[in-house]
Amino acid sequence: TRVRSSAASDVYKRQDMQIVHSGNYVDKAVENRVRERTVKALRGVIYDRNHKQLVYNQPSFDIAVDVEDLPSKDQPQVVARLTKLLHGDANDINTKIDQQRNTAPNIPVSVASSVDQPTLLQIKQDHVDLPGVIPVQNTIRNYVDGSLLSGIVGYVGPITQEEYPDLKQQGYVQDEKIGRAGVELTYQDDLRGVNGLQHVEVDAGGREVQVLDEVPAKPGNSLDLTIDAQLQSDVTKYLRWGLDRAHCYEANPNEPTWTALCPADVRAQMAKPKVDGGHGDEGAAVVMDVHTGEILAMAAFPQYDNNVFSGRASDQAKAAAVLTSHANPLINRALSPTPPASTYKQITASAALQEHVVTPTTAFSVPACWLGMCNWNGQG
């Protein structure tokens, strides 16, 4: 009788599930198998005046977690496995997952960006043990000339927790990257494009089965700069030459041969910031078309490689070194409030001529100290 009673109970439950409340279960099944996913827009690219491409969108893969497909009881094991595969920090991954559960559980949260191919393949292979973990196709910025144009082009970076509430109202998603410096920052609205949307069918582990419908993303606009990349390279080389000669002079001002050429290790030491025992490596040179006002080249030192901010895990240490450098390379000396020294004389001279204070032949005898100001070397 127990067996019969149990069998009868099972029949009743099946009838209840399949007939009486079938609509509810169908709705839940659809809800569980369909996910809404953002399709990120390709960021616009940047060209120089001769249409040389200065930045590319390089395909990459991020690793994200869809918390709706990751049971809480499985989270410790999944995080432990991800930490090992990604060489990441368990606390950081746990924090991101927990925050996403509380704020936006319907949106996958990125836990690693630009993972390498072996790691990606291993995660795909271990998908049964990693419920809710999904590879997400993305792009990273690849700056062709790196440090040569970093002060002009700038770089992109992730949206912070503090910025996101405001940017969300403008259509940004949490793991999107925005311009942080240079042209990437100034023309953020033009470069960003418009994100698309997909409804995808997923299996029990959250892995995509098929795309049900899609609103395509709209790529961002591309930009043509007035900068001539070749001229920029030439100006940078001449500026480097001048700074090296200045370093050699500072190292041994009484030895003329050193000013022309001194050992590389001496130049390197003198180029370090003063706090690190050097003379500093600050300098800038700008070339402008006087007829149009267009900037053709804008070289500056110290430099940094903007590729280190693209999001590759292997570049994290390099990015940290740039951010903490005593040389402050993120400050563009061509645009910063550095005293312009004698280069400003042409401005005051032009004003004096325009106001007829002087004529083109007016001459002044200027001693070492004049009007309460003294020349830096006291020689006039």
C-alpha positions as CSV (number, residue, x, y, z in Angstrom):
1,T,0.0,0.0,0.0
2,R,2.9,2.4,0.6
3,V,4.1,1.9,-2.9
4,R,0.7,2.4,-4.4
5,S,0.2,5.5,-2.2
6,S,3.5,6.9,-3.3
7,A,2.7,6.2,-7.0
8,A,-0.6,7.8,-6.7
9,S,1.0,10.9,-5.2
10,D,3.5,11.1,-8.1
11,V,0.7,10.9,-10.6
12,Y,-1.1,13.8,-8.8
13,K,2.1,15.9,-8.8
14,R,2.6,15.3,-12.5
15,Q,-1.0,16.3,-13.3
16,D,-0.6,19.4,-11.1
17,M,2.7,20.4,-13.0
18,Q,1.7,19.5,-16.5
19,I,-2.0,20.4,-16.5
20,V,-3.3,22.5,-13.6
21,H,-0.3,24.9,-13.3
22,S,1.4,24.3,-16.6
23,G,1.2,28.0,-17.5
24,N,3.2,29.0,-14.5
25,Y,5.9,26.5,-15.2
26,V,6.2,27.4,-18.8
27,D,6.6,31.1,-17.8
28,K,9.4,30.1,-15.4
29,A,11.0,27.9,-18.0
30,V,11.1,30.7,-20.5
31,E,12.4,33.1,-17.8
32,N,15.2,30.7,-17.0
33,R,16.3,30.0,-20.5
34,V,16.1,33.5,-22.0
35,R,18.7,36.2,-21.1
36,E,19.0,39.8,-22.2
37,R,22.5,40.7,-23.2
38,T,24.1,44.0,-24.1
39,V,25.9,44.1,-27.5
40,K,28.7,46.6,-27.1
41,A,29.3,49.1,-29.9
42,L,32.6,49.2,-31.6
43,R,34.5,52.3,-30.5
44,G,35.4,54.7,-33.4
45,V,39.0,54.6,-34.6
46,I,41.4,57.6,-34.9
47,Y,43.5,58.6,-37.9
48,D,46.2,61.2,-38.5
49,R,45.9,63.9,-41.2
50,N,47.2,61.5,-43.8
51,H,44.6,58.8,-42.8
52,K,47.2,56.7,-41.1
53,Q,45.2,54.6,-38.5
54,L,46.5,55.3,-35.0
55,V,44.3,53.0,-33.0
56,Y,42.6,49.6,-33.7
57,N,39.9,47.7,-31.9
58,Q,41.6,44.4,-31.2
59,P,39.3,41.4,-30.6
60,S,39.5,39.9,-27.1
61,F,37.5,37.8,-24.6
62,D,36.4,38.8,-21.1
63,I,35.2,36.3,-18.5
64,A,31.8,37.2,-16.9
65,V,29.5,35.6,-14.3
66,D,25.8,35.6,-14.8
67,V,24.7,35.4,-11.2
68,E,21.2,34.2,-12.1
69,D,22.9,31.0,-13.3
70,L,25.3,30.6,-10.4
71,P,23.6,29.1,-7.3
72,S,24.8,30.6,-4.1
73,K,25.8,27.2,-2.8
74,D,28.1,26.7,-5.7
75,Q,29.8,30.1,-5.5
76,P,32.7,29.2,-3.2
77,Q,33.8,26.3,-5.5
78,V,33.3,28.4,-8.7
79,V,35.3,31.3,-7.3
80,A,38.1,29.0,-6.1
81,R,38.3,27.5,-9.6
82,L,38.2,30.9,-11.3
83,T,40.9,32.3,-9.0
84,K,43.2,29.5,-10.0
85,L,42.5,29.8,-13.8
86,L,42.6,33.6,-13.9
87,H,45.5,34.0,-11.4
88,G,43.1,36.5,-9.7
89,D,42.1,37.5,-6.3
90,A,39.2,35.4,-4.7
91,N,38.1,38.3,-2.5
92,D,37.8,40.6,-5.6
93,I,35.8,38.1,-7.6
94,N,33.5,37.3,-4.6
95,T,32.9,41.0,-4.1
96,K,32.0,41.6,-7.7
97,I,29.6,38.7,-7.7
98,D,28.0,39.6,-4.4
99,Q,27.5,43.3,-5.5
100,Q,25.9,42.1,-8.7
101,R,23.5,39.9,-6.9
102,N,22.3,42.9,-4.8
103,T,22.3,45.6,-7.5
104,A,21.7,44.1,-11.0
105,P,21.4,40.3,-11.0
106,N,20.1,40.3,-14.6
107,I,23.4,41.7,-16.0
108,P,26.5,39.5,-16.1
109,V,29.5,41.0,-14.2
110,S,33.0,40.9,-15.7
111,V,35.6,39.3,-13.5
112,A,38.5,39.3,-15.9
113,S,39.3,41.1,-19.1
114,S,41.4,40.2,-22.2
115,V,42.2,36.6,-21.1
116,D,44.6,34.6,-23.1
117,Q,43.6,31.8,-25.4
118,P,44.8,28.9,-23.2
119,T,42.8,30.2,-20.3
120,L,39.7,30.8,-22.5
121,L,39.9,27.2,-23.8
122,Q,40.3,25.8,-20.3
123,I,37.2,27.7,-19.0
124,K,35.2,26.4,-21.9
125,Q,36.4,22.9,-21.3
126,D,35.4,23.1,-17.6
127,H,32.0,24.6,-18.2
128,V,30.2,21.9,-16.3
129,D,32.0,22.8,-13.1
130,L,31.6,26.6,-13.8
131,P,27.8,27.3,-13.8
132,G,27.1,30.9,-14.7
133,V,30.6,31.6,-16.0
134,I,30.5,32.8,-19.6
135,P,33.2,34.0,-22.1
136,V,32.1,37.4,-23.5
137,Q,33.5,38.7,-26.8
138,N,34.9,42.2,-26.5
139,T,37.6,44.5,-27.9
140,I,40.6,46.3,-26.4
141,R,42.3,49.4,-27.8
142,N,45.6,48.8,-29.6
143,Y,47.6,52.0,-30.0
144,V,49.9,51.6,-32.9
145,D,52.6,54.1,-31.9
146,G,52.2,53.8,-28.2
147,S,54.2,56.4,-26.4
148,L,54.8,58.5,-29.5
149,L,51.2,59.8,-29.5
150,S,50.0,58.9,-26.0
151,G,49.9,62.5,-24.9
152,I,47.6,63.3,-27.7
153,V,45.4,60.2,-28.2
154,G,45.1,59.3,-24.5
155,Y,43.6,56.1,-23.4
156,V,40.4,54.4,-22.1
157,G,39.6,52.9,-18.7
158,P,36.8,51.2,-16.8
159,I,33.8,53.0,-15.3
160,T,34.2,53.3,-11.5
161,Q,31.5,52.5,-8.9
162,E,31.1,56.2,-8.2
163,E,30.6,57.2,-11.8
164,Y,28.2,54.4,-12.8
165,P,24.9,55.8,-11.3
166,D,25.2,58.9,-13.4
167,L,26.5,57.2,-16.6
168,K,23.8,54.5,-16.4
169,Q,21.3,57.2,-17.1
170,Q,23.2,57.9,-20.4
171,G,23.0,54.3,-21.5
172,Y,26.3,53.0,-20.3
173,V,26.7,49.5,-18.9
174,Q,28.8,48.8,-15.8
175,D,31.7,47.0,-17.5
176,E,32.1,49.5,-20.3
177,K,35.2,51.6,-20.9
178,I,35.3,55.3,-21.4
179,G,38.0,57.9,-22.5
180,R,40.3,58.9,-19.6
181,A,42.7,61.2,-21.3
182,G,43.5,63.0,-24.6
183,V,41.3,62.7,-27.7
184,E,39.8,59.5,-26.2
185,L,38.3,61.7,-23.4
186,T,37.6,64.9,-25.3
187,Y,35.6,63.1,-28.0
188,Q,34.1,60.3,-25.8
189,D,30.5,61.0,-27.0
190,D,31.6,60.8,-30.7
191,L,33.7,57.7,-30.3
192,R,31.5,55.6,-28.1
193,G,28.7,54.5,-30.5
194,V,25.3,53.1,-29.3
195,N,25.1,49.6,-27.7
196,G,22.8,47.0,-29.1
197,L,20.6,44.3,-27.4
198,Q,20.2,40.5,-27.7
199,H,17.8,38.0,-26.3
200,V,19.6,34.7,-26.1
201,E,18.5,31.2,-25.2
202,V,20.8,29.6,-22.6
203,D,21.1,26.1,-21.2
204,A,21.1,25.2,-17.5
205,G,24.6,26.4,-17.0
206,G,24.0,29.8,-18.5
207,R,25.8,29.1,-21.8
208,E,24.4,30.5,-25.0
209,V,22.4,28.2,-27.2
210,Q,21.1,30.6,-29.8
211,V,20.2,34.2,-30.4
212,L,16.4,34.7,-30.5
213,D,16.4,38.4,-31.6
214,E,18.7,41.3,-31.7
215,V,18.9,45.1,-32.0
216,P,22.3,45.7,-33.7
217,A,24.9,48.0,-32.1
218,K,25.8,51.2,-33.9
219,P,29.6,51.8,-34.1
220,G,31.1,55.0,-32.9
221,N,32.3,57.8,-35.3
222,S,35.9,57.8,-36.4
223,L,38.1,60.9,-36.1
224,D,40.7,62.5,-38.4
225,L,43.3,64.5,-36.5
226,T,45.4,67.4,-37.7
227,I,48.5,65.6,-36.4
228,D,51.0,64.3,-38.9
229,A,52.3,61.0,-37.4
230,Q,55.6,61.1,-39.3
231,L,56.3,64.8,-38.4
232,Q,55.4,63.8,-34.8
233,S,58.1,61.1,-34.9
234,D,60.7,63.5,-36.3
235,V,59.9,66.3,-33.7
236,T,60.1,63.7,-30.9
237,K,63.5,62.6,-32.1
238,Y,64.9,66.2,-32.2
239,L,63.4,66.9,-28.7
240,R,65.0,63.8,-27.4
241,W,68.3,64.9,-28.8
242,G,68.0,68.3,-27.2
243,L,67.1,66.9,-23.8
244,D,70.0,64.4,-23.9
245,R,72.4,67.3,-24.6
246,A,70.9,69.2,-21.7
247,H,71.4,66.2,-19.4
248,C,75.0,65.8,-20.5
249,Y,75.6,69.5,-19.8
250,E,74.1,69.2,-16.3
251,A,76.2,66.1,-15.5
252,N,79.5,67.9,-16.3
253,P,79.1,71.6,-17.4
254,N,82.8,72.2,-17.5
255,E,83.5,69.5,-20.1
256,P,82.4,70.5,-23.6
257,T,82.8,67.0,-25.1
258,W,80.2,65.7,-22.6
259,T,77.7,68.2,-23.8
260,A,78.0,66.7,-27.3
261,L,77.9,63.1,-26.2
262,C,78.0,61.5,-22.8
263,P,77.5,57.8,-21.8
264,A,74.0,56.4,-22.0
265,D,73.9,55.5,-18.3
266,V,74.7,59.1,-17.4
267,R,71.9,60.4,-19.6
268,A,69.5,57.9,-18.1
269,Q,70.4,58.9,-14.6
270,M,70.1,62.6,-15.3
271,A,66.7,62.0,-17.0
272,K,65.3,60.6,-13.7
273,P,63.1,63.0,-11.6
274,K,64.9,65.1,-9.1
275,V,63.5,63.1,-6.2
276,D,65.2,60.1,-7.7
277,G,68.6,61.8,-8.0
278,G,68.3,63.1,-11.6
279,H,67.7,66.4,-13.3
280,G,64.2,65.7,-14.7
281,D,63.2,64.8,-18.3
282,E,60.6,67.5,-18.9
283,G,60.3,69.1,-22.3
284,A,57.9,69.9,-25.1
285,A,57.8,71.0,-28.7
286,V,54.8,72.0,-30.8
287,V,54.5,72.5,-34.5
288,M,51.6,74.6,-35.7
289,D,50.3,75.7,-39.2
290,V,50.4,79.5,-38.7
291,H,47.8,79.9,-41.5
292,T,45.1,77.6,-40.1
293,G,46.1,77.1,-36.4
294,E,46.2,73.4,-36.9
295,I,48.5,71.4,-34.6
296,L,50.8,69.3,-36.8
297,A,52.9,67.8,-34.1
298,M,53.0,68.0,-30.3
299,A,55.8,66.1,-28.7
300,A,56.5,66.0,-25.0
301,F,58.6,64.2,-22.4
302,P,58.3,62.2,-20.2
303,Q,56.2,59.7,-22.1
304,Y,54.2,56.6,-21.3
305,D,52.8,53.7,-23.3
306,N,49.0,54.1,-23.4
307,N,48.7,50.4,-24.3
308,V,49.3,49.5,-20.7
309,F,45.8,50.8,-19.8
310,S,44.0,48.6,-22.4
311,G,43.0,46.1,-19.8
312,R,45.4,43.1,-20.4
313,A,46.1,41.3,-17.2
314,S,49.8,41.1,-18.1
315,D,50.0,45.0,-18.2
316,Q,48.6,45.6,-14.7
317,A,52.1,46.0,-13.2
318,K,53.2,48.4,-16.0
319,A,50.0,50.5,-15.6
320,A,50.7,50.8,-11.8
321,A,54.3,51.9,-12.5
322,V,53.0,54.7,-14.8
323,L,50.5,55.8,-12.2
324,T,53.0,55.9,-9.4
325,S,56.0,57.3,-11.3
326,H,57.7,60.3,-9.7
327,A,58.0,61.7,-13.3
328,N,54.2,62.0,-13.6
329,P,54.2,61.0,-17.3
330,L,50.4,61.4,-17.5
331,I,50.9,65.2,-17.4
332,N,51.3,66.4,-20.9
333,R,54.1,69.0,-20.7
334,A,52.9,70.6,-24.0
335,L,49.6,71.4,-22.3
336,S,50.4,71.7,-18.6
337,P,50.9,74.9,-16.7
338,T,54.7,74.6,-17.0
339,P,56.4,78.1,-17.2
340,P,57.0,78.7,-21.0
341,A,60.3,80.5,-20.3
342,S,61.7,82.5,-23.3
343,T,59.2,81.0,-25.8
344,Y,56.7,83.5,-24.4
345,K,58.8,86.5,-25.6
346,Q,57.2,86.3,-29.0
347,I,53.8,86.9,-27.4
348,T,54.9,90.0,-25.5
349,A,56.9,91.3,-28.5
350,S,53.9,90.9,-30.8
351,A,51.7,92.8,-28.3
352,A,54.2,95.6,-28.0
353,L,54.4,95.9,-31.8
354,Q,50.7,95.9,-32.1
355,E,50.3,98.7,-29.5
356,H,53.2,100.7,-31.1
357,V,55.1,100.5,-27.8
358,V,58.2,99.4,-29.9
359,T,59.2,99.3,-33.5
360,P,60.8,96.4,-35.3
361,T,64.3,98.0,-34.8
362,T,63.9,98.9,-31.1
363,A,66.8,97.4,-29.0
364,F,67.2,96.9,-25.3
365,S,70.4,96.2,-23.4
366,V,69.6,93.6,-20.8
367,P,72.1,92.9,-18.0
368,A,72.1,89.9,-15.7
369,C,69.5,91.5,-13.5
370,W,66.9,93.9,-14.9
371,L,63.7,95.3,-13.4
372,G,64.2,93.2,-10.3
373,M,64.5,89.9,-12.2
374,C,67.7,88.0,-12.7
375,N,68.7,85.5,-15.4
376,W,68.9,82.0,-14.0
377,N,72.7,81.7,-14.6
378,G,73.4,85.3,-13.6
379,Q,75.3,86.0,-16.9
380,G,72.7,88.1,-18.7
